[in-house]
Each structure stands twice: as structure tokens, then as C-alpha cells.
Amino acid sequence: MGEPGQLRPQPAQPDQIEPDAPGPADTAAIRDEFALERYRYLLQQIQAVNENAHRFLALYQTLATALVTAALALFVGYRKWDLPADTARGGVIGLLTLVTVVAAFTGTLIVVGALAWLDYRHEECDITDEIVGPGFRKRPRPGNFLRWYETYVVLFILVSVLTMWVLAAVFLLPAMR
């Protein structure tokens, strides 16, 4: 088969297996390390979702304040600026419509953030159930939404927009003749 004096490769014996090949213990350690890194990532994402809700509320408050201030300035100054009352009323309605659009956008971002939070928490529970043990972390229940601050932020946005529209309809728009 081969020439005389040529070396043939020998099959590896069990005690000669390469030390670089991962064994069952190494695989478990790699899996645990990966799970730990994923867990850290999930905790960071949960924190980011919580911080984003505050950012979105600040964005809404800033834009709503600026737009309502512009509407009030229009109400106060439309005669001085020689604007027709119909044009001024249209401007106030337009500005309140912008406030409503900003509120809808902000509310949507907060609701989507809450849904993302639920998803991250379920994944967190899956990891802790597998690595630490079943039931280590209780799964979040959407039925507890009355305890979530996002619920009250969305309610605040909804109530504030409705209040702005009611006040404009009752006081501002009728006074602009």
C-alpha cells in the first residue's frame, strides 16, 4: 500500500484527544457564560425601556407646552396682528391638532415600550428558570397594569389633551369673534 519507510497516521487514542476540543464541562461553562451575558443584556434593555418612558414624557411636556403657548399667543394677539377671527380659530385648532398628534405619538411609544418590557421580562424569566431554577423570578402579569407608572403617564397625556380641547372649545374659540 505505501512505500516502505513511509509513516502512516495513527488513529487517536482516548487518552490522546486534543485538549482544545471542548468537553461536556467546557460546553456547560460556555453555555452558562452566554446565558449570563444575555441576562446582563436583558437587564440593560429593561433599564433603557424604563428610562425611555421618562424621556417620552419629557418630550410630550415640552412640545405640548410650546404648542399651547403658541395657541394662547395667537388667541391674545390675533386682533393686534390684524388676523381675521376665522384664521386665528383655525390656527388654534391646528396647534391643538399638533398637540394631539404629539400625544398620540408619545402614547404609542410608551405602550410599545411597555410591551417590549413585558417581552424582555419573559425572556429574563426563561433564562433564570433554566439556569437558576424554575420560579426564581415571577413572570410579569399584564393584569397588574394599574401598578405600572406607564399606565398613569398615558392617562395623564390623554387627560391633558382632552382638557386642552375642552378649554379651547369652551373659552378660546367662542371668544374669537
C-alpha positions in Angstrom: 0.0 0.0 0.0 2.6 2.5 0.9 6.2 2.6 0.3 8.5 1.0 2.8 9.6 3.5 5.5 6.6 5.8 5.0 4.7 6.8 8.2 1.0 6.2 8.4 -1.2 8.4 10.6 -2.3 6.6 13.7 -5.9 6.9 15.0 -6.2 8.9 18.1 -6.5 7.0 21.3 -8.9 8.2 24.0 -6.1 9.5 26.2 -4.6 11.4 23.2 -7.7 13.6 22.5 -6.7 17.2 21.8 -7.0 19.4 25.0 -8.5 22.2 22.9 -11.7 20.3 22.0 -14.5 21.3 24.3 -15.7 18.6 26.6 -19.1 18.5 28.3 -17.9 20.6 31.3 -16.5 23.2 28.9 -19.7 23.3 26.9 -21.7 23.9 30.1 -19.4 26.7 31.2 -19.7 28.3 27.8 -23.5 28.0 27.9 -23.6 29.5 31.4 -21.3 32.4 30.4 -23.5 33.0 27.3 -26.7 32.9 29.5 -25.1 35.4 31.9 -24.2 37.8 29.1 -27.7 37.5 27.7 -29.1 38.2 31.2 -27.0 41.3 31.5 -28.1 42.5 28.1 -31.8 41.9 29.1 -31.3 43.9 32.3 -29.8 46.8 30.3 -32.7 46.7 27.8 -35.2 46.7 30.7 -33.4 49.7 32.2 -33.4 51.5 28.8 -37.1 50.9 28.4 -37.8 52.4 31.8 -35.7 55.5 31.0 -37.3 55.9 27.6 -40.7 56.3 29.2 -39.4 59.3 31.1 -37.8 60.8 28.0 -41.0 60.4 26.1 -43.0 62.1 28.8 -40.5 65.0 28.9 -40.7 65.3 25.1 -44.5 65.4 25.3 -44.5 68.0 28.0 -42.0 70.2 26.2 -43.8 70.1 22.8 -47.3 70.4 24.3 -46.2 73.4 26.4 -44.7 75.1 23.4 -47.7 74.4 21.1 -50.3 75.5 23.7 -48.2 78.7 24.4 -48.3 79.4 20.7 -52.1 78.8 20.7 -52.6 81.2 23.6 -50.3 83.8 22.0 -52.4 83.5 18.9 -55.6 84.0 20.9 -54.2 87.0 22.7 -52.6 88.7 19.8 -54.7 88.0 16.7 -56.5 91.4 16.9 -53.3 93.2 17.3 -51.9 91.4 14.3 -55.0 92.1 12.2 -55.7 88.5 11.6 -59.3 87.5 10.8 -61.0 85.6 13.6 -61.6 82.6 11.4 -57.9 82.4 10.6 -57.0 82.7 14.3 -59.5 80.0 15.2 -58.1 77.8 12.5 -54.6 78.4 13.9 -55.7 77.5 17.4 -57.3 74.3 16.1 -54.2 73.5 14.1 -51.9 73.9 17.1 -54.2 71.7 19.2 -54.2 69.1 16.5 -50.4 69.1 16.6 -50.6 68.6 20.4 -52.9 65.7 19.8 -50.5 64.2 17.2 -47.6 64.6 19.6 -49.7 63.0 22.4 -50.7 60.1 20.1 -47.0 59.5 19.1 -45.8 59.7 22.7 -48.6 57.4 23.9 -47.8 54.9 21.2 -44.1 54.9 22.1 -44.9 54.3 25.8 -47.3 51.5 25.0 -44.8 49.8 22.7 -42.1 50.3 25.4 -44.3 48.5 27.9 -44.9 45.6 25.5 -41.1 45.4 24.9 -40.6 45.4 28.7 -43.0 42.5 29.0 -41.1 40.6 26.3 -37.7 41.3 28.0 -39.1 40.2 31.4 -40.4 37.0 30.0 -37.1 36.2 28.4 -35.4 37.1 31.7 -37.7 34.6 33.4 -36.9 31.9 30.8 -33.1 32.4 31.5 -33.4 32.3 35.2 -35.8 29.3 35.1 -33.2 27.4 33.0 -30.0 28.5 34.8 -31.1 29.1 38.4 -34.3 27.0 38.7 -38.0 27.2 37.9 -39.9 30.0 39.6 -36.8 32.0 40.6 -38.4 35.1 39.1 -42.1 35.5 38.8 -43.4 36.3 35.4 -45.0 39.7 34.9 -48.7 39.8 34.6 -50.4 42.3 32.2 -53.3 42.3 34.7 -51.1 44.4 37.0 -51.1 47.3 34.6 -52.7 49.5 37.4 -49.4 49.3 39.2 -47.3 50.4 36.2 -46.3 54.1 36.1 -46.6 53.9 32.3 -50.4 53.5 32.7 -50.6 56.8 34.6 -48.3 58.6 32.1 -50.6 57.6 29.3 -53.6 58.6 31.3 -52.0 62.0 32.1 -51.4 62.5 28.4 -54.9 61.6 27.5 -56.5 63.7 30.2 -54.3 66.7 29.4 -55.1 66.6 25.7 -58.9 66.2 26.4 -58.6 69.1 28.9 -56.9 71.3 26.3 -59.6 70.6 23.7 -62.4 71.3 26.2 -60.9 74.5 27.4 -60.3 75.7 23.8 -63.9 74.8 22.8 -65.5 76.4 25.8 -63.3 79.5 26.3 -60.9 80.3 23.5 -62.8 79.5 20.3 -66.1 81.2 21.2 -64.2 84.4 22.4 -62.6 84.7 19.0 -65.3 86.6 17.1 
